[in-house]
Amino acid sequence: IMDINQQIKQLRDTLRYHEYQYHVLDDPKIPDAEYDRLFHQLKALEQQHPELITADSPTQRVGAKPLAGFAQITHELPMLSLDNAFSDEEFNAFVKRIQDRLIVLPQPLTFCCEPKLDGLAVSIFYVNGVLTQAATRGDGTTGEDITLNIRTIRNIPLQLLTDNPPARLEVRGEVFMPHEGFNRLNERALEHGEKTFANPRNAAAGSLRQLDPKITSRRPLVFNAYSVGIAEGVELPATHYERLQWLKSVGIPVNSEVQLCDGSEKVLEFYRSMQQKRPTLGYDIDGTVLKINDIGLQRELGFISKAPRWAIAYKFPAQEELTR
Ligand SMILES: Cc1ccc2cc(C(N)=O)cc(O)c2n1
């Protein structure tokens, strides 16, 4: 039979595995009731042996008491905004600027293409595989420390799923609120005579800015990573797409619509297919993000003041306020 430490470790590993299957691979191996049973088994063991509780245990998602305010955090690498395109012509002009600039022009030019999630950009740090800090994008240079609130988002792992974690890893991505959770939240707010949110983006922002993590914990927030920031003690792949796959392999959720497109014609096909799919996704997007896939080329192209030369957000035409 296992001693308490072994029982606790096995329960934690089992819960982390099932969280990964459910939140990252969308392929749960056990019913929710079984997951809940294991979770409460761990909770009970930890309550009997509080000295064995660790901050990265799956039970430690909700902070104790509300904060008085948010500390400021300065990003080691600025969190940049994206230049916009509003037409095929503007996108093609973006591609032409790249082709004119590149010393060696690969044929075809490969883009990593993704939906542009309409939420809030955040930066999450893992030190030796453990979630240690999270911040809002803020003005791109300085954001707010929302670590306690980020820890409550169920699809963000408190620990990377690898035996060989990087010394330091910064994951950047978007926190958003799917339509189903948004509608439920507003219905409940109406029933309790509380204020409702105008749209899922505002609801996500309001939920992340709560000083009480217990409130954030009750909000249906989801995170999808879109890039790696700081990475120390790990050899990252040479393309953006492979880096996203690597993030998935260590337990970080990545949007399932991300795909590679060779050449601008295929990119415009992706843009149109996302526009078609938009009403069926179950969450708000306001366009697509199209990036040069090769990291070496990204480096060669660099940034214009605030935005990268190697990426563009091709937005959809503004829609009259969706009657959801
Ligand atoms: C570099 C960068 C900046 C903002 C981004 C924003 C999104 C987004 N809102 O989905 C996706 C990306 O790949 C981004 N990439």
Ligand as a Chemical Component Dictionary entry (heavy atoms), coordinates in Angstrom:
data_LIG
# 
_chem_comp.id                   LIG 
_chem_comp.type                 NON-POLYMER 
_chem_comp.pdbx_formal_charge   0 
_chem_comp.three_letter_code    LIG 
# 
loop_
_chem_comp_atom.comp_id 
_chem_comp_atom.atom_id 
_chem_comp_atom.alt_atom_id 
_chem_comp_atom.type_symbol 
_chem_comp_atom.charge 
_chem_comp_atom.model_Cartn_x 
_chem_comp_atom.model_Cartn_y 
_chem_comp_atom.model_Cartn_z 
_chem_comp_atom.pdbx_ordinal 
LIG C1  C1  C 0 2.410  38.989 -31.734 1  
LIG C2  C2  C 0 0.949  38.894 -31.419 2  
LIG C3  C3  C 0 0.298  39.974 -30.788 3  
LIG C4  C4  C 0 -1.062 39.882 -30.514 4  
LIG C5  C5  C 0 -1.765 38.720 -30.860 5  
LIG C6  C6  C 0 -3.160 38.564 -30.595 6  
LIG C7  C7  C 0 -3.801 37.388 -30.947 7  
LIG C8  C8  C 0 -5.251 37.175 -30.671 8  
LIG N1  N1  N 0 -5.980 38.182 -30.177 9  
LIG O1  O1  O 0 -5.763 36.092 -30.904 10 
LIG C9  C9  C 0 -3.097 36.344 -31.569 11 
LIG C10 C10 C 0 -1.743 36.480 -31.845 12 
LIG O2  O2  O 0 -1.034 35.510 -32.443 13 
LIG C11 C11 C 0 -1.053 37.663 -31.489 14 
LIG N2  N2  N 0 0.287  37.774 -31.752 15 
# 
loop_
_chem_comp_bond.comp_id 
_chem_comp_bond.atom_id_1 
_chem_comp_bond.atom_id_2 
_chem_comp_bond.value_order 
_chem_comp_bond.pdbx_ordinal 
LIG C1  C2  SING 1  
LIG C2  C3  SING 2  
LIG C2  N2  DOUB 3  
LIG C3  C4  DOUB 4  
LIG C4  C5  SING 5  
LIG C5  C6  SING 6  
LIG C5  C11 DOUB 7  
LIG C6  C7  DOUB 8  
LIG C7  C8  SING 9  
LIG C7  C9  SING 10 
LIG C8  N1  SING 11 
LIG C8  O1  DOUB 12 
LIG C9  C10 DOUB 13 
LIG C10 O2  SING 14 
LIG C10 C11 SING 15 
LIG C11 N2  SING 16 
# 
